[in-house]
Amino acid sequence: MSQLHDQYGYKRKRAKKSPRPQLITILCVLLFAWGLWEIVYSFTGNTALNKSGVDTLYPAVNALMMVFSFVALSGTWSMEKWGPISFVIVVTLKLLVDLLFGHFNWMYALGYIPAVIFLLSLKKMRVTD
């Protein structure tokens, strides 16, 4: 058997991964931790129980937005080009959802800082096959 084939005769995949910059690793870990906190916090009495009507949907919609951000962070973590693009879309949608439900906070606009850092690393990322 050659080094190009496994024990079953199939061609081995060669990894063509770009090394992930340390800044992207740190940002992904911090944003993932913040997203978990955001999901837990959105189901506390501060946002869920004091309102009625459509606003009671906010915790579920907020949690869904965080799940979408986890998917985008996963793409960024694996150095795939769709990750940072998805992250920019999710940050924008999160701001719009917060505005729609009356929970808008300018601090969430800080999400564009890691988004810009991710986009600056786009050249180092690979296109998913």
A tleap script that builds the chain and sets N, CA, C and O, in Angstrom:
source leaprc.protein.ff14SB
mol = sequence {
  NMET SER GLN LEU HIE ASP GLN TYR GLY TYR
  LYS ARG LYS ARG ALA LYS LYS SER PRO ARG
  PRO GLN LEU ILE THR ILE LEU CYS VAL LEU
  LEU PHE ALA TRP GLY LEU TRP GLU ILE VAL
  TYR SER PHE THR GLY ASN THR ALA LEU ASN
  LYS SER GLY VAL ASP THR LEU TYR PRO ALA
  VAL ASN ALA LEU MET MET VAL PHE SER PHE
  VAL ALA LEU SER GLY THR TRP SER MET GLU
  LYS TRP GLY PRO ILE SER PHE VAL ILE VAL
  VAL THR LEU LYS LEU LEU VAL ASP LEU LEU
  PHE GLY HIE PHE ASN TRP MET TYR ALA LEU
  GLY TYR ILE PRO ALA VAL ILE PHE LEU LEU
  SER LEU LYS LYS MET ARG VAL THR CASP
}
set mol.1.N position { 0.834 -1.198 0.000 }
set mol.1.CA position { 0.000 0.000 0.000 }
set mol.1.C position { 0.873 1.253 0.000 }
set mol.1.O position { 1.912 1.310 0.658 }
set mol.2.N position { 0.443 2.209 -0.722 }
set mol.2.CA position { 1.185 3.463 -0.751 }
set mol.2.C position { 0.635 4.415 0.313 }
set mol.2.O position { -0.399 4.153 0.926 }
set mol.3.N position { 1.331 5.498 0.513 }
set mol.3.CA position { 0.908 6.507 1.488 }
set mol.3.C position { -0.321 7.270 0.997 }
set mol.3.O position { -0.999 7.921 1.792 }
set mol.4.N position { -0.613 7.197 -0.296 }
set mol.4.CA position { -1.744 7.929 -0.852 }
set mol.4.C position { -3.069 7.207 -0.642 }
set mol.4.O position { -4.131 7.801 -0.825 }
set mol.5.N position { -3.018 5.919 -0.257 }
set mol.5.CA position { -4.233 5.127 -0.105 }
set mol.5.C position { -4.304 4.543 1.294 }
set mol.5.O position { -3.278 4.249 1.908 }
set mol.6.N position { -5.528 4.377 1.798 }
set mol.6.CA position { -5.691 3.761 3.106 }
set mol.6.C position { -5.717 2.246 2.970 }
set mol.6.O position { -5.471 1.718 1.886 }
set mol.7.N position { -6.016 1.532 4.073 }
set mol.7.CA position { -5.966 0.075 4.050 }
set mol.7.C position { -7.044 -0.543 3.165 }
set mol.7.O position { -6.968 -1.725 2.832 }
set mol.8.N position { -8.057 0.253 2.779 }
set mol.8.CA position { -9.118 -0.256 1.924 }
set mol.8.C position { -8.902 0.101 0.449 }
set mol.8.O position { -9.696 -0.290 -0.407 }
set mol.9.N position { -7.845 0.831 0.158 }
set mol.9.CA position { -7.543 1.205 -1.213 }
set mol.9.C position { -8.108 2.549 -1.634 }
set mol.9.O position { -7.940 2.964 -2.781 }
set mol.10.N position { -8.783 3.239 -0.708 }
set mol.10.CA position { -9.334 4.549 -1.027 }
set mol.10.C position { -8.255 5.616 -0.913 }
set mol.10.O position { -7.342 5.523 -0.093 }
set mol.11.N position { -8.387 6.616 -1.748 }
set mol.11.CA position { -7.418 7.704 -1.736 }
set mol.11.C position { -7.587 8.506 -0.443 }
set mol.11.O position { -8.701 8.868 -0.062 }
set mol.12.N position { -6.479 8.772 0.213 }
set mol.12.CA position { -6.521 9.564 1.447 }
set mol.12.C position { -6.743 11.028 1.112 }
set mol.12.O position { -6.222 11.552 0.128 }
set mol.13.N position { -7.528 11.665 1.956 }
set mol.13.CA position { -7.704 13.109 1.809 }
set mol.13.C position { -6.526 13.797 2.464 }
set mol.13.O position { -6.127 13.458 3.579 }
set mol.14.N position { -5.995 14.733 1.780 }
set mol.14.CA position { -4.900 15.516 2.357 }
set mol.14.C position { -5.471 16.816 2.880 }
set mol.14.O position { -6.201 17.519 2.181 }
set mol.15.N position { -5.137 17.118 4.090 }
set mol.15.CA position { -5.643 18.337 4.722 }
set mol.15.C position { -4.990 19.559 4.091 }
set mol.15.O position { -3.767 19.649 3.980 }
set mol.16.N position { -5.831 20.484 3.686 }
set mol.16.CA position { -5.345 21.747 3.133 }
set mol.16.C position { -5.839 22.884 4.011 }
set mol.16.O position { -6.287 23.918 3.517 }
set mol.17.N position { -5.752 22.683 5.299 }
set mol.17.CA position { -6.263 23.684 6.227 }
set mol.17.C position { -5.274 24.828 6.379 }
set mol.17.O position { -4.059 24.644 6.443 }
set mol.18.N position { -5.844 25.990 6.433 }
set mol.18.CA position { -5.035 27.158 6.749 }
set mol.18.C position { -4.891 27.227 8.259 }
set mol.18.O position { -5.843 26.938 8.984 }
set mol.19.N position { -3.737 27.599 8.735 }
set mol.19.CA position { -3.623 27.748 10.188 }
set mol.19.C position { -4.526 28.882 10.661 }
set mol.19.O position { -4.561 29.959 10.067 }
set mol.20.N position { -5.251 28.616 11.739 }
set mol.20.CA position { -6.186 29.622 12.254 }
set mol.20.C position { -5.409 30.626 13.083 }
set mol.20.O position { -4.679 30.243 13.997 }
set mol.21.N position { -5.557 31.911 12.775 }
set mol.21.CA position { -4.894 32.930 13.591 }
set mol.21.C position { -5.388 32.883 15.042 }
set mol.21.O position { -6.550 32.575 15.305 }
set mol.22.N position { -4.512 33.183 15.945 }
set mol.22.CA position { -4.843 33.113 17.364 }
set mol.22.C position { -5.955 34.087 17.740 }
set mol.22.O position { -6.775 33.784 18.607 }
set mol.23.N position { -5.990 35.243 17.102 }
set mol.23.CA position { -7.038 36.223 17.390 }
set mol.23.C position { -8.419 35.662 17.047 }
set mol.23.O position { -9.383 35.887 17.778 }
set mol.24.N position { -8.511 34.936 15.941 }
set mol.24.CA position { -9.793 34.335 15.560 }
set mol.24.C position { -10.187 33.262 16.570 }
set mol.24.O position { -11.360 33.148 16.923 }
set mol.25.N position { -9.231 32.486 17.030 }
set mol.25.CA position { -9.517 31.466 18.040 }
set mol.25.C position { -10.054 32.111 19.314 }
set mol.25.O position { -11.057 31.655 19.863 }
set mol.26.N position { -9.404 33.154 19.780 }
set mol.26.CA position { -9.825 33.834 21.016 }
set mol.26.C position { -11.211 34.442 20.843 }
set mol.26.O position { -12.066 34.302 21.718 }
set mol.27.N position { -11.436 35.118 19.714 }
set mol.27.CA position { -12.747 35.737 19.485 }
set mol.27.C position { -13.855 34.699 19.397 }
set mol.27.O position { -14.938 34.903 19.946 }
set mol.28.N position { -13.600 33.592 18.715 }
set mol.28.CA position { -14.620 32.545 18.598 }
set mol.28.C position { -14.983 31.976 19.961 }
set mol.28.O position { -16.161 31.764 20.248 }
set mol.29.N position { -13.989 31.726 20.804 }
set mol.29.CA position { -14.252 31.177 22.138 }
set mol.29.C position { -15.034 32.186 22.980 }
set mol.29.O position { -16.006 31.817 23.639 }
set mol.30.N position { -14.624 33.440 22.964 }
set mol.30.CA position { -15.330 34.469 23.736 }
set mol.30.C position { -16.760 34.667 23.249 }
set mol.30.O position { -17.681 34.793 24.057 }
set mol.31.N position { -16.949 34.694 21.932 }
set mol.31.CA position { -18.290 34.895 21.384 }
set mol.31.C position { -19.187 33.691 21.651 }
set mol.31.O position { -20.386 33.851 21.880 }
set mol.32.N position { -18.623 32.501 21.625 }
set mol.32.CA position { -19.413 31.316 21.944 }
set mol.32.C position { -19.864 31.368 23.411 }
set mol.32.O position { -21.023 31.083 23.711 }
set mol.33.N position { -18.968 31.724 24.307 }
set mol.33.CA position { -19.321 31.832 25.729 }
set mol.33.C position { -20.364 32.923 25.942 }
set mol.33.O position { -21.310 32.745 26.710 }
set mol.34.N position { -20.188 34.046 25.263 }
set mol.34.CA position { -21.166 35.137 25.385 }
set mol.34.C position { -22.527 34.692 24.855 }
set mol.34.O position { -23.558 35.039 25.431 }
set mol.35.N position { -22.540 33.930 23.767 }
set mol.35.CA position { -23.799 33.449 23.200 }
set mol.35.C position { -24.538 32.520 24.148 }
set mol.35.O position { -25.762 32.587 24.258 }
set mol.36.N position { -23.795 31.648 24.836 }
set mol.36.CA position { -24.432 30.778 25.829 }
set mol.36.C position { -25.051 31.604 26.950 }
set mol.36.O position { -26.171 31.341 27.388 }
set mol.37.N position { -24.301 32.613 27.409 }
set mol.37.CA position { -24.834 33.495 28.448 }
set mol.37.C position { -26.076 34.231 27.940 }
set mol.37.O position { -27.051 34.383 28.676 }
set mol.38.N position { -26.043 34.676 26.720 }
set mol.38.CA position { -27.169 35.415 26.141 }
set mol.38.C position { -28.421 34.539 26.064 }
set mol.38.O position { -29.526 35.022 26.311 }
set mol.39.N position { -28.262 33.284 25.732 }
set mol.39.CA position { -29.412 32.367 25.685 }
set mol.39.C position { -30.000 32.193 27.076 }
set mol.39.O position { -31.216 32.280 27.248 }
set mol.40.N position { -29.158 31.949 28.066 }
set mol.40.CA position { -29.649 31.769 29.429 }
set mol.40.C position { -30.310 33.052 29.926 }
set mol.40.O position { -31.390 33.009 30.514 }
set mol.41.N position { -29.669 34.181 29.692 }
set mol.41.CA position { -30.198 35.460 30.179 }
set mol.41.C position { -31.531 35.816 29.524 }
set mol.41.O position { -32.389 36.424 30.164 }
set mol.42.N position { -31.716 35.445 28.257 }
set mol.42.CA position { -32.957 35.823 27.575 }
set mol.42.C position { -34.173 35.097 28.144 }
set mol.42.O position { -35.303 35.533 27.928 }
set mol.43.N position { -33.960 33.994 28.870 }
set mol.43.CA position { -35.080 33.277 29.473 }
set mol.43.C position { -35.284 33.641 30.943 }
set mol.43.O position { -36.092 33.006 31.621 }
set mol.44.N position { -34.576 34.641 31.445 }
set mol.44.CA position { -34.786 35.082 32.825 }
set mol.44.C position { -35.976 36.016 32.878 }
set mol.44.O position { -36.508 36.414 31.842 }
set mol.45.N position { -36.380 36.353 34.045 }
set mol.45.CA position { -37.536 37.215 34.229 }
set mol.45.C position { -37.348 38.623 33.687 }
set mol.45.O position { -38.326 39.328 33.440 }
set mol.46.N position { -36.091 39.042 33.499 }
set mol.46.CA position { -35.848 40.403 33.029 }
set mol.46.C position { -36.433 40.649 31.651 }
set mol.46.O position { -36.888 41.757 31.367 }
set mol.47.N position { -36.433 39.653 30.796 }
set mol.47.CA position { -36.924 39.881 29.442 }
set mol.47.C position { -38.188 39.098 29.142 }
set mol.47.O position { -38.974 39.526 28.297 }
set mol.48.N position { -38.413 37.981 29.793 }
set mol.48.CA position { -39.510 37.109 29.394 }
set mol.48.C position { -40.810 37.353 30.154 }
set mol.48.O position { -41.880 37.332 29.546 }
set mol.49.N position { -40.750 37.582 31.453 }
set mol.49.CA position { -41.963 37.558 32.261 }
set mol.49.C position { -42.625 38.917 32.448 }
set mol.49.O position { -43.802 38.975 32.803 }
set mol.50.N position { -41.918 39.984 32.223 }
set mol.50.CA position { -42.469 41.310 32.482 }
set mol.50.C position { -43.329 41.832 31.346 }
set mol.50.O position { -43.965 42.876 31.486 }
set mol.51.N position { -43.360 41.135 30.241 }
set mol.51.CA position { -44.094 41.621 29.074 }
set mol.51.C position { -45.157 40.604 28.695 }
set mol.51.O position { -45.186 39.490 29.219 }
set mol.52.N position { -46.022 40.997 27.787 }
set mol.52.CA position { -47.044 40.071 27.302 }
set mol.52.C position { -47.185 40.249 25.799 }
set mol.52.O position { -46.602 41.163 25.215 }
set mol.53.N position { -47.948 39.387 25.189 }
set mol.53.CA position { -48.189 39.494 23.752 }
set mol.53.C position { -47.022 38.980 22.937 }
set mol.53.O position { -46.393 37.981 23.285 }
set mol.54.N position { -46.737 39.682 21.836 }
set mol.54.CA position { -45.701 39.262 20.906 }
set mol.54.C position { -44.336 39.236 21.578 }
set mol.54.O position { -43.474 38.441 21.204 }
set mol.55.N position { -44.137 40.095 22.560 }
set mol.55.CA position { -42.822 40.191 23.192 }
set mol.55.C position { -42.435 38.925 23.945 }
set mol.55.O position { -41.256 38.723 24.233 }
set mol.56.N position { -43.407 38.064 24.273 }
set mol.56.CA position { -43.058 36.806 24.927 }
set mol.56.C position { -42.323 35.873 23.970 }
set mol.56.O position { -41.733 34.887 24.413 }
set mol.57.N position { -42.344 36.158 22.678 }
set mol.57.CA position { -41.588 35.373 21.704 }
set mol.57.C position { -40.114 35.752 21.681 }
set mol.57.O position { -39.290 35.015 21.141 }
set mol.58.N position { -39.781 36.895 22.265 }
set mol.58.CA position { -38.407 37.375 22.182 }
set mol.58.C position { -37.363 36.377 22.686 }
set mol.58.O position { -36.350 36.188 22.012 }
set mol.59.N position { -37.562 35.727 23.845 }
set mol.59.CA position { -36.527 34.780 24.292 }
set mol.59.C position { -36.263 33.667 23.277 }
set mol.59.O position { -35.113 33.289 23.057 }
set mol.60.N position { -37.310 33.147 22.668 }
set mol.60.CA position { -37.126 32.080 21.683 }
set mol.60.C position { -36.438 32.595 20.429 }
set mol.60.O position { -35.545 31.934 19.898 }
set mol.61.N position { -36.839 33.763 19.952 }
set mol.61.CA position { -36.220 34.336 18.760 }
set mol.61.C position { -34.765 34.696 19.046 }
set mol.61.O position { -33.896 34.486 18.200 }
set mol.62.N position { -34.500 35.231 20.224 }
set mol.62.CA position { -33.134 35.571 20.605 }
set mol.62.C position { -32.262 34.317 20.673 }
set mol.62.O position { -31.126 34.319 20.199 }
set mol.63.N position { -32.798 33.249 21.263 }
set mol.63.CA position { -32.047 31.991 21.330 }
set mol.63.C position { -31.776 31.446 19.929 }
set mol.63.O position { -30.699 30.909 19.668 }
set mol.64.N position { -32.740 31.582 19.037 }
set mol.64.CA position { -32.549 31.137 17.657 }
set mol.64.C position { -31.455 31.946 16.966 }
set mol.64.O position { -30.658 31.394 16.209 }
set mol.65.N position { -31.416 33.235 17.221 }
set mol.65.CA position { -30.362 34.077 16.644 }
set mol.65.C position { -28.994 33.655 17.176 }
set mol.65.O position { -28.008 33.673 16.440 }
set mol.66.N position { -28.934 33.279 18.439 }
set mol.66.CA position { -27.665 32.820 19.008 }
set mol.66.C position { -27.238 31.490 18.384 }
set mol.66.O position { -26.049 31.267 18.157 }
set mol.67.N position { -28.192 30.615 18.109 }
set mol.67.CA position { -27.859 29.354 17.445 }
set mol.67.C position { -27.298 29.638 16.053 }
set mol.67.O position { -26.326 29.009 15.636 }
set mol.68.N position { -27.906 30.580 15.335 }
set mol.68.CA position { -27.382 30.960 14.022 }
set mol.68.C position { -25.966 31.541 14.141 }
set mol.68.O position { -25.113 31.307 13.285 }
set mol.69.N position { -25.734 32.299 15.216 }
set mol.69.CA position { -24.387 32.845 15.399 }
set mol.69.C position { -23.386 31.731 15.713 }
set mol.69.O position { -22.224 31.816 15.314 }
set mol.70.N position { -23.828 30.681 16.428 }
set mol.70.CA position { -22.950 29.534 16.677 }
set mol.70.C position { -22.574 28.836 15.378 }
set mol.70.O position { -21.438 28.393 15.210 }
set mol.71.N position { -23.528 28.739 14.463 }
set mol.71.CA position { -23.242 28.126 13.159 }
set mol.71.C position { -22.215 28.974 12.409 }
set mol.71.O position { -21.267 28.446 11.827 }
set mol.72.N position { -22.411 30.289 12.429 }
set mol.72.CA position { -21.464 31.184 11.751 }
set mol.72.C position { -20.086 31.111 12.404 }
set mol.72.O position { -19.070 31.119 11.710 }
set mol.73.N position { -20.047 31.039 13.733 }
set mol.73.CA position { -18.765 30.902 14.428 }
set mol.73.C position { -18.100 29.572 14.106 }
set mol.73.O position { -16.873 29.490 14.035 }
set mol.74.N position { -18.893 28.540 13.914 }
set mol.74.CA position { -18.341 27.244 13.534 }
set mol.74.C position { -17.645 27.329 12.182 }
set mol.74.O position { -16.561 26.776 11.996 }
set mol.75.N position { -18.273 28.022 11.244 }
set mol.75.CA position { -17.648 28.215 9.935 }
set mol.75.C position { -16.389 29.045 10.025 }
set mol.75.O position { -15.413 28.774 9.324 }
set mol.76.N position { -16.396 30.047 10.871 }
set mol.76.CA position { -15.209 30.880 11.067 }
set mol.76.C position { -14.106 30.075 11.741 }
set mol.76.O position { -12.941 30.169 11.353 }
set mol.77.N position { -14.464 29.287 12.742 }
set mol.77.CA position { -13.496 28.455 13.461 }
set mol.77.C position { -12.798 27.491 12.508 }
set mol.77.O position { -11.592 27.269 12.610 }
set mol.78.N position { -13.569 26.916 11.578 }
set mol.78.CA position { -12.979 25.960 10.639 }
set mol.78.C position { -12.368 26.648 9.423 }
set mol.78.O position { -11.987 25.988 8.456 }
set mol.79.N position { -12.276 27.966 9.475 }
set mol.79.CA position { -11.614 28.770 8.433 }
set mol.79.C position { -12.268 28.570 7.067 }
set mol.79.O position { -11.581 28.358 6.068 }
set mol.80.N position { -13.593 28.638 7.031 }
set mol.80.CA position { -14.332 28.547 5.789 }
set mol.80.C position { -14.939 29.916 5.504 }
set mol.80.O position { -15.386 30.612 6.415 }
set mol.81.N position { -14.949 30.289 4.233 }
set mol.81.CA position { -15.346 31.651 3.854 }
set mol.81.C position { -16.786 31.993 4.203 }
set mol.81.O position { -17.099 33.162 4.430 }
set mol.82.N position { -17.662 31.011 4.251 }
set mol.82.CA position { -19.049 31.310 4.558 }
set mol.82.C position { -19.247 31.727 6.015 }
set mol.82.O position { -20.260 32.349 6.336 }
set mol.83.N position { -18.306 31.400 6.904 }
set mol.83.CA position { -18.438 31.715 8.322 }
set mol.83.C position { -18.500 33.206 8.627 }
set mol.83.O position { -19.463 33.663 9.243 }
set mol.84.N position { -17.484 33.983 8.207 }
set mol.84.CA position { -17.531 35.419 8.497 }
set mol.84.C position { -18.691 36.140 7.803 }
set mol.84.O position { -19.275 37.070 8.359 }
set mol.85.N position { -19.012 35.708 6.607 }
set mol.85.CA position { -20.135 36.333 5.892 }
set mol.85.C position { -21.434 36.063 6.646 }
set mol.85.O position { -22.261 36.959 6.821 }
set mol.86.N position { -21.602 34.822 7.089 }
set mol.86.CA position { -22.788 34.468 7.881 }
set mol.86.C position { -22.822 35.237 9.193 }
set mol.86.O position { -23.891 35.641 9.651 }
set mol.87.N position { -21.659 35.440 9.797 }
set mol.87.CA position { -21.608 36.152 11.076 }
set mol.87.C position { -22.069 37.602 10.907 }
set mol.87.O position { -22.798 38.116 11.756 }
set mol.88.N position { -21.662 38.258 9.840 }
set mol.88.CA position { -22.105 39.638 9.581 }
set mol.88.C position { -23.624 39.670 9.420 }
set mol.88.O position { -24.288 40.560 9.952 }
set mol.89.N position { -24.169 38.707 8.693 }
set mol.89.CA position { -25.621 38.644 8.492 }
set mol.89.C position { -26.333 38.434 9.825 }
set mol.89.O position { -27.350 39.074 10.091 }
set mol.90.N position { -25.809 37.545 10.661 }
set mol.90.CA position { -26.445 37.258 11.952 }
set mol.90.C position { -26.386 38.475 12.876 }
set mol.90.O position { -27.366 38.776 13.557 }
set mol.91.N position { -25.267 39.167 12.909 }
set mol.91.CA position { -25.167 40.369 13.753 }
set mol.91.C position { -26.194 41.408 13.305 }
set mol.91.O position { -26.845 42.041 14.135 }
set mol.92.N position { -26.333 41.578 12.012 }
set mol.92.CA position { -27.310 42.535 11.486 }
set mol.92.C position { -28.737 42.108 11.824 }
set mol.92.O position { -29.551 42.929 12.246 }
set mol.93.N position { -29.039 40.816 11.635 }
set mol.93.CA position { -30.376 40.324 11.967 }
set mol.93.C position { -30.669 40.445 13.457 }
set mol.93.O position { -31.793 40.759 13.846 }
set mol.94.N position { -29.660 40.198 14.294 }
set mol.94.CA position { -29.835 40.327 15.750 }
set mol.94.C position { -30.205 41.759 16.126 }
set mol.94.O position { -31.090 41.980 16.952 }
set mol.95.N position { -29.529 42.725 15.519 }
set mol.95.CA position { -29.864 44.123 15.798 }
set mol.95.C position { -31.284 44.447 15.339 }
set mol.95.O position { -32.013 45.155 16.034 }
set mol.96.N position { -31.677 43.938 14.184 }
set mol.96.CA position { -33.034 44.185 13.680 }
set mol.96.C position { -34.096 43.512 14.549 }
set mol.96.O position { -35.144 44.102 14.811 }
set mol.97.N position { -33.838 42.296 14.994 }
set mol.97.CA position { -34.783 41.591 15.866 }
set mol.97.C position { -34.921 42.332 17.194 }
set mol.97.O position { -36.031 42.509 17.697 }
set mol.98.N position { -33.803 42.761 17.756 }
set mol.98.CA position { -33.861 43.520 19.008 }
set mol.98.C position { -34.626 44.824 18.826 }
set mol.98.O position { -35.380 45.230 19.710 }
set mol.99.N position { -34.439 45.470 17.706 }
set mol.99.CA position { -35.170 46.706 17.423 }
set mol.99.C position { -36.662 46.425 17.296 }
set mol.99.O position { -37.489 47.179 17.809 }
set mol.100.N position { -36.997 45.354 16.619 }
set mol.100.CA position { -38.399 44.986 16.405 }
set mol.100.C position { -39.107 44.676 17.720 }
set mol.100.O position { -40.265 45.051 17.902 }
set mol.101.N position { -38.426 43.999 18.634 }
set mol.101.CA position { -39.040 43.603 19.904 }
set mol.101.C position { -38.832 44.620 21.021 }
set mol.101.O position { -39.267 44.389 22.149 }
set mol.102.N position { -38.179 45.733 20.729 }
set mol.102.CA position { -37.994 46.766 21.734 }
set mol.102.C position { -36.883 46.479 22.728 }
set mol.102.O position { -36.886 47.023 23.832 }
set mol.103.N position { -35.948 45.646 22.359 }
set mol.103.CA position { -34.820 45.323 23.236 }
set mol.103.C position { -33.512 45.828 22.646 }
set mol.103.O position { -32.443 45.300 22.953 }
set mol.104.N position { -33.592 46.839 21.807 }
set mol.104.CA position { -32.405 47.325 21.112 }
set mol.104.C position { -31.426 47.946 22.105 }
set mol.104.O position { -31.806 48.693 23.007 }
set mol.105.N position { -30.163 47.611 21.909 }
set mol.105.CA position { -29.096 48.153 22.731 }
set mol.105.C position { -27.905 48.407 21.799 }
set mol.105.O position { -27.479 47.507 21.074 }
set mol.106.N position { -27.382 49.606 21.820 }
set mol.106.CA position { -26.261 49.943 20.939 }
set mol.106.C position { -25.028 49.083 21.200 }
set mol.106.O position { -24.157 48.956 20.340 }
set mol.107.N position { -24.961 48.497 22.386 }
set mol.107.CA position { -23.807 47.679 22.715 }
set mol.107.C position { -23.699 46.457 21.798 }
set mol.107.O position { -22.599 45.964 21.549 }
set mol.108.N position { -24.838 45.971 21.298 }
set mol.108.CA position { -24.809 44.826 20.384 }
set mol.108.C position { -24.175 45.180 19.043 }
set mol.108.O position { -23.767 44.295 18.290 }
set mol.109.N position { -24.094 46.465 18.750 }
set mol.109.CA position { -23.407 46.891 17.515 }
set mol.109.C position { -21.909 46.608 17.596 }
set mol.109.O position { -21.217 46.608 16.578 }
set mol.110.N position { -21.413 46.367 18.809 }
set mol.110.CA position { -20.003 45.987 18.968 }
set mol.110.C position { -19.718 44.633 18.309 }
set mol.110.O position { -18.557 44.271 18.121 }
set mol.111.N position { -20.755 43.896 17.963 }
set mol.111.CA position { -20.591 42.631 17.254 }
set mol.111.C position { -19.953 42.809 15.889 }
set mol.111.O position { -19.435 41.857 15.304 }
set mol.112.N position { -19.994 44.045 15.383 }
set mol.112.CA position { -19.354 44.300 14.086 }
set mol.112.C position { -17.824 44.343 14.203 }
set mol.112.O position { -17.131 44.194 13.197 }
set mol.113.N position { -17.295 44.541 15.397 }
set mol.113.CA position { -15.828 44.560 15.563 }
set mol.113.C position { -15.238 43.179 15.260 }
set mol.113.O position { -14.332 43.084 14.432 }
set mol.114.N position { -15.727 42.089 15.909 }
set mol.114.CA position { -15.195 40.786 15.510 }
set mol.114.C position { -15.560 40.426 14.071 }
set mol.114.O position { -14.807 39.728 13.391 }
set mol.115.N position { -16.717 40.904 13.610 }
set mol.115.CA position { -17.112 40.620 12.228 }
set mol.115.C position { -16.112 41.206 11.244 }
set mol.115.O position { -15.766 40.561 10.255 }
set mol.116.N position { -15.646 42.416 11.504 }
set mol.116.CA position { -14.647 43.045 10.631 }
set mol.116.C position { -13.324 42.282 10.713 }
set mol.116.O position { -12.660 42.075 9.697 }
set mol.117.N position { -12.944 41.864 11.921 }
set mol.117.CA position { -11.704 41.084 12.073 }
set mol.117.C position { -11.815 39.771 11.299 }
set mol.117.O position { -10.867 39.349 10.637 }
set mol.118.N position { -12.982 39.131 11.389 }
set mol.118.CA position { -13.192 37.892 10.636 }
set mol.118.C position { -13.114 38.151 9.133 }
set mol.118.O position { -12.510 37.373 8.396 }
set mol.119.N position { -13.724 39.239 8.684 }
set mol.119.CA position { -13.714 39.543 7.252 }
set mol.119.C position { -12.310 39.887 6.758 }
set mol.119.O position { -11.970 39.596 5.610 }
set mol.120.N position { -11.494 40.500 7.611 }
set mol.120.CA position { -10.121 40.798 7.213 }
set mol.120.C position { -9.295 39.526 7.024 }
set mol.120.O position { -8.292 39.535 6.309 }
set mol.121.N position { -9.708 38.449 7.655 }
set mol.121.CA position { -9.008 37.165 7.513 }
set mol.121.C position { -9.607 36.301 6.406 }
set mol.121.O position { -9.226 35.141 6.248 }
set mol.122.N position { -10.528 36.853 5.654 }
set mol.122.CA position { -11.234 36.087 4.624 }
set mol.122.C position { -10.292 35.502 3.581 }
set mol.122.O position { -10.551 34.415 3.066 }
set mol.123.N position { -9.212 36.194 3.260 }
set mol.123.CA position { -8.270 35.708 2.254 }
set mol.123.C position { -7.567 34.433 2.696 }
set mol.123.O position { -7.148 33.634 1.858 }
set mol.124.N position { -7.432 34.236 4.005 }
set mol.124.CA position { -6.770 33.046 4.530 }
set mol.124.C position { -7.706 31.852 4.599 }
set mol.124.O position { -7.273 30.730 4.864 }
set mol.125.N position { -8.991 32.093 4.359 }
set mol.125.CA position { -9.980 31.030 4.511 }
set mol.125.C position { -10.202 30.320 3.196 }
set mol.125.O position { -9.877 30.832 2.125 }
set mol.126.N position { -10.766 29.122 3.302 }
set mol.126.CA position { -10.983 28.307 2.119 }
set mol.126.C position { -12.450 28.281 1.744 }
set mol.126.O position { -13.330 28.501 2.577 }
set mol.127.N position { -12.690 28.011 0.484 }
set mol.127.CA position { -14.044 27.848 -0.014 }
set mol.127.C position { -14.452 26.400 0.250 }
set mol.127.O position { -13.691 25.479 -0.043 }
set mol.128.N position { -15.644 26.195 0.799 }
set mol.128.CA position { -16.115 24.853 1.080 }
set mol.128.C position { -16.482 24.173 -0.227 }
set mol.128.O position { -17.137 24.757 -1.090 }
set mol.129.N position { -16.046 22.926 -0.354 }
set mol.129.CA position { -16.367 22.164 -1.567 }
set mol.129.C position { -17.813 21.791 -1.637 }
set mol.129.O position { -18.240 21.149 -2.596 }
savepdb mol mol.pdb
quit
